[in-house]
Amino acid sequence: MLVLTALLLCTGFAFLLLGERDAGHYSISALPEPTESAAQEPGGRINLNTASAEELAQLPGIGPSRALDIVRYREENGSFRETADVMQVRGIGESVYKEMRELVTVE
């Protein structure tokens, strides 16, 4: 009985983390529209070295999980020297980088 209760609590908690239920599917709630911030450079580019996970998640091909991976990588390895260095982050390959390269900077 205790195992069943724990399982139900964990399942309910997972649904809370995932977001709203829509037609039988769970999805992460929409992130707010990007706003002008310290991480957003003139011209609308997002600075990979200063952007928050929420700001990074707005980039094409980058969701909340990859955005957190970028922030973790940056914290563990220091600033990116060039935008292509973001491909060193697990899950970000050349195709994802091509989608975002005109939208980011490392200045």
ZALOZA-654861 format. One line per field, with one value per residue (C-alpha): x, y, z negated; residue in one letter; residue number from 0. Coordinates in steps of 0.05 Angstrom, whole numbers, padded with zeros to 5 digits. Layout:
N
east: c(X, ...)
north: c(Y, ...)
up: c(Z, ...)
residu: c(A, ...)
num: c(NUM, ...)
This chain:
107
east: c(00000, 00057, 00090, 00025, 00016, 00087, 00077, 00013, 00047, 00106, 00060, 00019, 00083, 00108, 00043, 00051, 00122, 00102, 00047, -00024, -00062, -00090, -00130, -00096, -00026, 00017, 00062, 00105, 00068, 00087, 00145, 00133, 00153, 00225, 00235, 00293, 00343, 00415, 00427, 00395, 00445, 00428, 00398, 00359, 00414, 00417, 00484, 00501, 00547, 00496, 00427, 00383, 00355, 00287, 00318, 00358, 00296, 00266, 00318, 00298, 00316, 00330, 00277, 00279, 00324, 00376, 00374, 00393, 00448, 00477, 00476, 00508, 00561, 00576, 00581, 00628, 00672, 00669, 00645, 00637, 00692, 00651, 00579, 00599, 00626, 00554, 00559, 00602, 00538, 00507, 00448, 00467, 00495, 00507, 00434, 00410, 00467, 00450, 00379, 00403, 00470, 00441, 00403, 00461, 00525, 00581, 00601)
north: c(00000, 00047, 00034, 00048, 00114, 00135, 00118, 00159, 00218, 00215, 00210, 00269, 00310, 00293, 00318, 00384, 00391, 00376, 00427, 00427, 00368, 00378, 00323, 00268, 00295, 00333, 00389, 00442, 00508, 00561, 00605, 00680, 00721, 00744, 00814, 00863, 00843, 00847, 00782, 00808, 00849, 00906, 00877, 00826, 00774, 00733, 00730, 00657, 00679, 00719, 00694, 00658, 00589, 00621, 00667, 00611, 00567, 00617, 00599, 00551, 00479, 00497, 00478, 00483, 00422, 00443, 00514, 00487, 00445, 00509, 00545, 00485, 00479, 00553, 00549, 00488, 00510, 00586, 00633, 00613, 00645, 00640, 00621, 00555, 00533, 00520, 00455, 00428, 00424, 00355, 00352, 00413, 00393, 00428, 00428, 00460, 00510, 00530, 00547, 00592, 00621, 00686, 00698, 00691, 00726, 00718, 00791)
up: c(00000, -00017, 00050, 00087, 00049, 00064, 00138, 00142, 00108, 00156, 00216, 00193, 00181, 00251, 00281, 00243, 00270, 00341, 00346, 00371, 00398, 00469, 00503, 00464, 00475, 00426, 00448, 00417, 00412, 00463, 00443, 00442, 00503, 00501, 00474, 00478, 00425, 00407, 00445, 00508, 00548, 00596, 00659, 00619, 00612, 00548, 00513, 00500, 00443, 00403, 00423, 00373, 00387, 00401, 00454, 00486, 00490, 00539, 00591, 00647, 00631, 00558, 00507, 00431, 00423, 00473, 00446, 00377, 00409, 00440, 00373, 00338, 00392, 00385, 00309, 00313, 00372, 00373, 00427, 00499, 00543, 00607, 00621, 00654, 00586, 00565, 00605, 00548, 00507, 00507, 00556, 00597, 00664, 00729, 00752, 00687, 00690, 00761, 00739, 00682, 00705, 00733, 00668, 00618, 00599, 00548, 00542)
residu: c(M, L, V, L, T, A, L, L, L, C, T, G, F, A, F, L, L, L, G, E, R, D, A, G, H, Y, S, I, S, A, L, P, E, P, T, E, S, A, A, Q, E, P, G, G, R, I, N, L, N, T, A, S, A, E, E, L, A, Q, L, P, G, I, G, P, S, R, A, L, D, I, V, R, Y, R, E, E, N, G, S, F, R, E, T, A, D, V, M, Q, V, R, G, I, G, E, S, V, Y, K, E, M, R, E, L, V, T, V, E)
num: c(0, 1, 2, 3, 4, 5, 6, 7, 8, 9, 10, 11, 12, 13, 14, 15, 16, 17, 18, 19, 20, 21, 22, 23, 24, 25, 26, 27, 28, 29, 30, 31, 32, 33, 34, 35, 36, 37, 38, 39, 40, 41, 42, 43, 44, 45, 46, 47, 48, 49, 50, 51, 52, 53, 54, 55, 56, 57, 58, 59, 60, 61, 62, 63, 64, 65, 66, 67, 68, 69, 70, 71, 72, 73, 74, 75, 76, 77, 78, 79, 80, 81, 82, 83, 84, 85, 86, 87, 88, 89, 90, 91, 92, 93, 94, 95, 96, 97, 98, 99, 100, 101, 102, 103, 104, 105, 106)
